[in-house]
Amino acid sequence: MDDRHREHLSRFLSLVLRHRPDLIGLELGPGGFVPVDALLTGCAARGNPLTRAELAELVARCPKQRFAFGAGGATIRASQGHSVAIDLAYEPAEPPAALFHGTAAVRVAAILREGLRRMRRHHVHLSADVATARAVGRRRGPPVVLVVDAAAMVRAGHAFYRSANGVWLTERVPPGFLQVIEPEPR
């Protein structure tokens, strides 16, 4: 499978497993999992055929590890980023003292006023390192990285979760827990 086709399928699977399982006749089960066989059948019916081996390759080679197989490999889900109502069954976890969020420079003023909100997703997504946050922020323009005082948030009663691919999740980050790191040098 070439990189372009892999990227196309990854985007399609993200759409289906995070936002629109109905596009291929699926309903997300407990934890957001769907049967692999039903996913493959639905993908083929929508003009995106792939084999089980190609799906396994796509999951293994996805740099962001967006997808995870269930125990035994008979089911699959998106690791996070869902807009459909689903309980991913993540257990609360103790985060590092500081986490990071990358965003486009044009959004910083609003974020510092309102905090980070989950928008149409279940959680705000945070990174454990600056480099990952910068890469995320770069997707929509010049990046700015915000530091989240996760330790203070925990003391204030906020819960954190860690997805299978290492993304830290929380309901929201109020503005008082945020600081800006200077934009990446040019």
DOTILO-663880 format. One line per 8 residues: number of its first residue (from 1); for each residue x, y, z of N, C-alpha, C. Coordinates in Angstrom, 1 decimal. Last residue first. Layout:
BEGIN
NUM> X Y Z X Y Z X Y Z | ...
This chain:
BEGIN
186> 11.4 31.1 13.4 11.4 30.9 11.9 12.7 30.9 11.3 | 10.5 29.4 16.4 11.3 30.4 15.7 11.3 30.1 14.2 | 7.2 28.9 17.5 8.4 28.3 17.0 9.2 29.3 16.2 | 5.9 31.3 20.0 5.8 30.5 18.7 7.2 30.0 18.3 | 6.4 30.7 23.5 6.6 31.5 22.3 6.5 30.7 21.1 | 3.8 29.3 25.3 5.2 29.2 25.0 5.3 30.0 23.7 | 1.4 30.6 27.5 1.8 30.5 26.2 3.3 30.3 26.2 | -0.6 28.8 30.0 0.5 29.8 29.6 0.9 29.5 28.2
178> -3.4 27.9 31.9 -2.7 28.0 30.7 -1.7 29.0 30.6 | -5.2 27.9 34.0 -4.3 26.8 34.0 -3.4 26.8 32.7 | -7.1 29.9 33.5 -6.2 30.1 34.6 -5.1 29.0 34.7 | -8.9 28.9 31.6 -7.8 29.8 31.2 -6.8 30.0 32.3 | -9.6 25.3 32.0 -9.9 26.7 32.2 -8.7 27.6 31.9 | -10.0 22.8 29.9 -8.9 23.5 30.6 -9.2 24.9 30.8 | -12.1 19.9 29.9 -11.8 21.3 29.5 -10.6 21.8 30.3 | -11.8 17.1 30.2 -13.1 17.7 29.7 -12.8 19.1 29.2
170> -8.9 15.5 28.8 -9.6 16.1 29.9 -10.8 16.8 29.3 | -6.2 13.3 27.9 -7.6 13.8 27.6 -8.1 14.4 28.9 | -3.2 12.7 26.1 -3.9 13.0 27.4 -5.2 13.7 27.1 | -2.1 10.0 24.1 -2.8 11.4 24.1 -3.4 11.5 25.5 | -1.2 7.4 23.9 -0.5 8.4 24.7 -1.0 9.8 24.7 | -2.8 5.6 22.7 -1.7 6.1 21.9 -1.0 7.3 22.6 | -4.8 5.0 24.5 -3.9 4.0 24.1 -2.7 4.5 23.4 | -5.1 8.0 26.5 -5.6 7.0 25.5 -4.5 6.0 25.2
162> -5.7 8.9 29.8 -4.6 8.7 28.8 -5.1 7.6 27.8 | -7.3 11.5 31.5 -7.3 10.1 31.0 -6.2 10.0 30.0 | -8.1 13.5 34.4 -7.4 13.2 33.2 -7.4 11.8 32.8 | -10.3 15.7 36.2 -9.8 14.4 35.8 -9.1 14.3 34.5 | -9.9 18.3 38.6 -10.1 17.9 37.2 -9.6 16.5 37.0 | -9.4 19.3 41.2 -10.5 18.3 41.0 -10.7 17.9 39.5 | -7.3 20.8 41.7 -8.6 21.5 41.7 -9.7 20.6 41.3 | -5.2 19.1 41.4 -5.5 19.6 42.8 -6.9 20.2 42.8
154> -5.3 18.9 38.6 -5.7 17.7 39.4 -6.0 18.2 40.9 | -4.5 21.5 38.0 -5.8 21.1 37.6 -6.2 19.9 38.4 | -1.9 21.4 38.9 -2.8 22.3 39.6 -4.3 21.9 39.2 | -0.8 19.6 37.1 -0.8 19.3 38.5 -1.8 20.2 39.3 | -1.2 20.9 34.6 -2.0 19.7 34.9 -2.0 19.4 36.4 | -1.0 23.6 33.2 -0.6 23.2 34.6 -1.5 22.1 35.0 | -0.1 23.5 29.9 -1.2 23.3 30.8 -0.7 22.9 32.2 | 1.2 25.7 27.6 1.5 24.8 28.7 0.3 24.7 29.6
146> 0.8 25.9 24.1 0.3 26.3 25.4 0.7 25.3 26.4 | 2.4 26.9 21.2 2.2 25.9 22.2 1.8 26.5 23.5 | 1.5 27.7 18.0 1.8 28.3 19.3 1.5 27.1 20.2 | 2.3 27.6 14.4 1.9 27.0 15.7 2.3 27.9 16.9 | 0.7 28.9 11.6 1.9 29.0 12.5 1.5 28.6 13.9 | -1.8 26.4 10.6 -1.1 27.7 10.5 0.1 27.7 11.4 | -2.8 23.9 11.2 -3.7 25.0 10.8 -3.1 26.4 10.8 | -0.8 22.2 12.0 -1.7 21.8 10.9 -2.6 22.9 10.4
138> 0.7 23.1 14.1 1.2 23.4 12.8 0.2 23.1 11.7 | -0.3 21.8 16.3 -0.6 23.2 16.1 -0.3 23.7 14.7 | 1.0 19.3 16.1 -0.5 19.4 16.0 -0.9 20.8 15.7 | 3.7 20.1 16.4 3.3 19.4 15.2 1.7 19.5 15.0 | 3.6 21.1 19.0 3.9 22.0 17.9 3.5 21.3 16.6 | 3.0 18.7 20.5 2.1 19.8 20.5 2.3 20.8 19.3 | 5.4 17.3 20.0 4.1 16.8 19.5 3.1 17.9 19.4 | 7.2 19.0 21.3 7.4 18.7 19.9 6.1 18.2 19.3
130> 6.4 19.1 24.0 6.3 20.3 23.2 6.4 19.9 21.7 | 4.6 16.3 25.4 5.8 16.9 25.0 5.5 18.1 24.0 | 2.2 15.1 25.9 3.1 15.1 27.0 4.4 15.8 26.6 | -0.8 16.9 24.8 0.4 16.1 24.5 1.4 16.2 25.8 | -4.4 16.7 24.8 -3.1 17.3 25.2 -2.0 16.3 25.0 | -7.6 17.4 23.8 -6.5 16.6 23.6 -5.2 17.3 23.9 | -10.7 17.5 25.5 -9.6 18.3 25.0 -8.4 17.3 24.9 | -13.3 15.1 24.5 -12.3 15.7 25.4 -11.4 16.7 24.7
122> -15.2 14.6 22.6 -15.5 14.2 24.0 -14.5 14.9 25.0 | -15.8 17.3 20.2 -15.2 16.0 20.7 -15.6 15.7 22.1 | -16.7 19.8 19.6 -17.5 18.6 19.2 -17.0 17.3 19.6 | -15.1 21.2 22.3 -15.8 21.5 21.1 -16.8 20.3 20.8 | -13.7 21.3 24.6 -13.6 20.0 23.8 -14.3 20.2 22.5 | -11.7 24.1 25.2 -12.9 23.4 25.3 -12.9 22.2 24.3 | -9.4 26.0 27.0 -9.6 25.0 26.0 -10.9 24.2 26.2 | -10.4 29.5 27.7 -9.8 28.2 28.0 -9.9 27.2 26.8
114> -11.2 32.0 27.0 -12.2 31.0 27.3 -11.7 29.7 27.8 | -8.8 33.6 26.7 -10.0 34.2 27.3 -11.0 33.1 27.8 | -7.0 31.9 25.5 -6.6 32.5 26.8 -7.8 33.2 27.5 | -8.5 31.3 23.2 -8.2 30.3 24.1 -7.8 30.8 25.5 | -8.5 33.8 21.9 -9.8 33.2 22.3 -9.6 32.1 23.4 | -5.7 34.1 21.4 -6.4 35.1 22.2 -7.8 34.5 22.7 | -5.1 31.8 19.7 -4.6 31.9 21.0 -5.4 32.9 21.9 | -5.8 31.4 17.1 -6.8 31.0 18.1 -6.3 31.3 19.5
106> -3.7 32.1 15.4 -4.9 33.0 15.3 -6.0 32.6 16.4 | -1.8 30.1 15.7 -1.6 31.4 16.4 -2.9 32.2 16.4 | -3.2 26.9 16.4 -2.8 27.9 15.4 -2.7 29.3 16.1 | -1.8 24.8 19.0 -2.9 25.4 18.2 -2.3 26.4 17.3 | -1.0 22.2 21.2 -0.6 23.0 20.1 -1.8 23.6 19.4 | -0.5 21.8 24.6 -1.5 21.9 23.6 -1.1 22.8 22.5 | 0.9 19.8 27.2 1.0 20.8 26.2 -0.1 20.7 25.2 | 1.4 19.5 30.8 1.0 19.0 29.5 1.0 20.1 28.5
98> 3.0 19.0 33.8 2.7 19.9 32.7 2.4 19.1 31.5 | 3.1 16.7 35.5 2.8 18.1 36.1 2.4 19.1 35.0 | 1.4 14.0 33.9 2.6 14.7 34.4 2.2 16.1 34.8 | -1.7 12.6 35.4 -0.8 13.2 34.4 0.5 13.7 34.9 | -3.1 9.7 36.4 -2.3 10.8 37.0 -1.4 11.4 35.9 | -6.3 8.8 35.1 -4.8 8.6 35.2 -4.2 9.9 35.7 | -9.4 7.1 34.9 -8.6 8.3 35.3 -7.1 7.9 35.5 | -9.8 4.8 32.1 -9.7 5.0 33.6 -9.0 6.3 33.8
90> -12.0 4.8 29.4 -10.7 5.1 29.9 -10.8 5.3 31.4 | -14.3 4.2 28.0 -14.0 3.3 29.1 -12.5 3.6 29.6 | -15.5 5.6 26.0 -14.3 4.9 25.7 -13.7 4.1 26.8 | -18.7 5.9 25.3 -17.9 5.8 26.5 -16.7 5.0 26.1 | -20.1 8.2 22.9 -19.5 6.9 23.2 -18.7 6.9 24.5 | -21.6 10.1 20.6 -21.7 9.7 22.0 -21.2 8.3 22.2 | -19.2 11.3 18.2 -20.5 10.6 18.5 -20.4 10.2 20.0 | -16.8 12.3 18.0 -17.8 13.3 18.1 -19.2 12.7 18.4
82> -13.6 11.2 19.2 -14.9 11.0 18.7 -15.8 12.2 18.9 | -10.9 11.2 20.0 -11.3 12.2 18.9 -12.8 12.0 18.5 | -9.2 8.0 20.2 -9.8 9.2 20.8 -10.3 10.1 19.6 | -8.8 5.6 18.8 -8.2 5.8 20.2 -8.9 7.0 20.9 | -11.3 3.8 17.1 -10.4 5.0 17.1 -10.0 5.2 18.6 | -11.1 0.2 17.2 -11.7 1.4 17.5 -10.7 2.6 17.2 | -12.0 -3.3 16.5 -11.1 -2.1 16.3 -11.9 -0.9 16.7 | -11.8 -6.9 17.0 -12.5 -5.6 17.0 -11.5 -4.5 16.9
74> -10.2 -9.0 16.9 -11.5 -9.2 16.2 -12.2 -7.9 16.2 | -7.8 -9.1 18.4 -7.8 -8.5 17.1 -9.1 -8.6 16.3 | -7.4 -9.8 21.0 -7.6 -10.9 20.0 -7.7 -10.4 18.6 | -8.7 -6.8 22.2 -8.1 -8.1 22.6 -8.4 -9.2 21.5 | -8.9 -4.4 19.5 -9.3 -5.0 20.8 -8.5 -6.3 21.0 | -6.7 -2.2 18.0 -7.4 -3.4 18.0 -7.8 -3.8 19.4 | -6.9 1.3 17.4 -6.4 0.2 18.3 -7.3 -1.0 18.1 | -5.7 4.3 15.8 -6.6 3.2 15.9 -6.0 2.1 16.8
66> -3.8 6.3 15.7 -5.2 6.7 15.8 -6.1 5.5 16.1 | -0.9 6.6 15.8 -1.6 5.5 16.4 -3.1 5.8 16.7 | 0.4 8.4 14.3 -0.3 9.0 15.5 -1.1 7.9 16.2 | 1.5 6.9 12.3 2.4 7.6 13.2 1.7 8.1 14.5 | 0.5 3.8 11.3 -0.1 5.1 11.6 0.8 5.8 12.6 | 1.3 1.2 11.1 2.2 2.2 10.5 1.7 3.7 10.7 | -0.6 -0.4 12.3 0.7 -0.4 12.8 1.6 0.7 12.3 | -2.9 0.3 10.8 -2.9 0.5 12.2 -1.5 0.6 12.7
58> -2.0 -0.6 8.2 -2.4 0.8 8.4 -2.4 1.1 9.9 | -1.6 -3.4 8.7 -0.5 -2.5 8.3 -0.8 -1.0 8.6 | -4.3 -4.1 9.3 -3.3 -4.3 10.3 -2.0 -3.4 10.0 | -5.4 -3.5 6.8 -5.9 -2.8 7.9 -4.8 -2.9 9.1 | -4.0 -5.4 5.2 -3.8 -4.0 4.9 -4.3 -3.1 6.1 | -5.1 -7.8 6.3 -3.6 -7.5 6.4 -3.3 -6.0 6.2 | -7.8 -7.5 5.7 -7.4 -7.5 7.1 -5.9 -7.2 7.2 | -8.0 -5.2 2.9 -7.9 -6.6 3.5 -7.6 -6.4 5.0
50> -10.3 -2.9 1.6 -9.0 -3.2 2.2 -9.1 -4.6 2.8 | -12.2 -0.6 -0.4 -11.8 -1.9 0.0 -10.4 -2.0 0.6 | -14.0 1.7 -0.6 -12.7 1.8 0.1 -12.3 0.4 0.6 | -16.6 1.8 -1.4 -15.6 2.0 -2.4 -14.2 2.2 -1.8 | -18.5 1.0 0.4 -18.4 2.4 0.2 -17.2 2.8 -0.7 | -18.1 -1.7 0.6 -19.3 -1.3 0.1 -19.3 0.2 -0.3 | -15.6 -1.7 2.0 -15.7 -2.2 0.6 -17.0 -1.7 -0.1 | -16.4 -0.9 4.5 -15.5 -0.1 3.7 -15.6 -0.4 2.3
42> -18.1 -3.0 5.3 -18.6 -1.6 5.1 -17.7 -0.8 4.3 | -16.2 -5.1 5.5 -17.4 -5.2 4.6 -18.0 -3.8 4.3 | -14.5 -4.0 7.5 -14.0 -4.3 6.2 -15.1 -4.4 5.1 | -16.4 -3.9 9.7 -15.7 -2.7 9.2 -15.2 -2.9 7.7 | -17.1 -6.5 10.0 -18.1 -5.6 9.6 -17.5 -4.3 9.1 | -14.5 -7.5 10.8 -15.2 -8.1 9.6 -16.3 -7.1 9.1 | -14.1 -6.1 13.2 -13.2 -5.9 12.1 -13.9 -6.4 10.8 | -16.7 -4.7 15.1 -16.1 -5.9 14.6 -15.3 -5.6 13.3
34> -15.8 -1.8 17.0 -16.7 -2.4 16.0 -16.0 -3.7 15.6 | -15.7 0.1 20.1 -15.2 -0.9 19.2 -16.3 -1.4 18.2 | -16.3 1.9 22.1 -16.1 2.4 20.7 -15.7 1.4 19.7 | -17.0 0.8 24.4 -15.6 1.2 24.3 -15.3 1.8 22.9 | -19.6 -1.1 22.9 -18.9 -0.7 24.1 -17.4 -0.3 23.9 | -19.8 -0.1 19.4 -20.2 -0.9 20.5 -19.5 -0.3 21.8 | -21.2 2.0 16.9 -20.1 1.7 17.8 -20.6 1.0 19.0 | -22.6 0.6 14.0 -22.9 1.3 15.3 -21.7 0.9 16.2
26> -22.5 0.9 10.4 -22.0 0.4 11.7 -22.6 1.2 12.9 | -22.9 1.6 7.8 -23.8 0.7 8.4 -23.4 0.2 9.7 | -21.2 3.5 6.9 -21.0 2.1 6.4 -21.8 1.1 7.2 | -22.1 5.8 8.1 -21.8 5.8 6.7 -21.6 4.4 6.1 | -22.3 5.3 10.8 -23.5 5.0 10.0 -23.2 5.1 8.5 | -20.1 6.4 11.9 -20.1 4.9 11.7 -21.3 4.5 10.8 | -18.8 9.1 12.0 -19.9 8.7 11.2 -19.9 7.2 10.9 | -16.7 9.7 13.9 -17.8 10.6 13.7 -19.0 10.0 13.0
18> -14.7 7.7 14.3 -14.8 8.8 15.2 -16.2 9.5 15.1 | -14.9 5.8 12.3 -14.7 5.3 13.6 -14.8 6.4 14.7 | -15.2 7.3 9.9 -16.1 6.3 10.2 -16.1 6.0 11.7 | -13.0 9.1 9.9 -14.3 9.6 9.8 -15.3 8.6 10.3 | -10.9 7.3 10.1 -11.1 8.3 11.2 -12.5 8.8 11.1 | -11.1 5.9 7.7 -11.4 5.2 8.9 -11.6 6.1 10.1 | -10.4 8.1 6.0 -11.8 7.4 5.9 -12.1 6.7 7.2 | -7.8 8.5 6.8 -8.8 9.6 7.0 -10.2 9.0 6.9
10> -6.7 6.0 6.1 -6.6 6.5 7.5 -7.7 7.6 7.7 | -7.1 6.0 3.3 -7.8 5.1 4.1 -7.8 5.5 5.6 | -5.3 8.2 2.6 -6.7 8.2 2.3 -7.6 7.3 3.2 | -2.9 7.1 3.6 -3.4 8.4 4.1 -4.9 8.5 3.9 | -2.6 4.9 1.9 -2.7 4.7 3.3 -3.3 5.9 4.0 | -2.4 6.2 -0.6 -3.5 5.4 -0.4 -3.7 5.1 1.1 | 0.1 7.5 -0.1 -1.1 8.3 -0.5 -2.4 7.5 -0.2 | 1.9 5.4 0.3 1.6 6.3 1.4 0.3 7.1 1.1
2> 0.7 2.1 -0.9 1.5 3.3 -1.0 1.0 4.4 0.0 | 0.9 -1.2 0.0 0.0 0.0 0.0 0.9 1.2 0.0
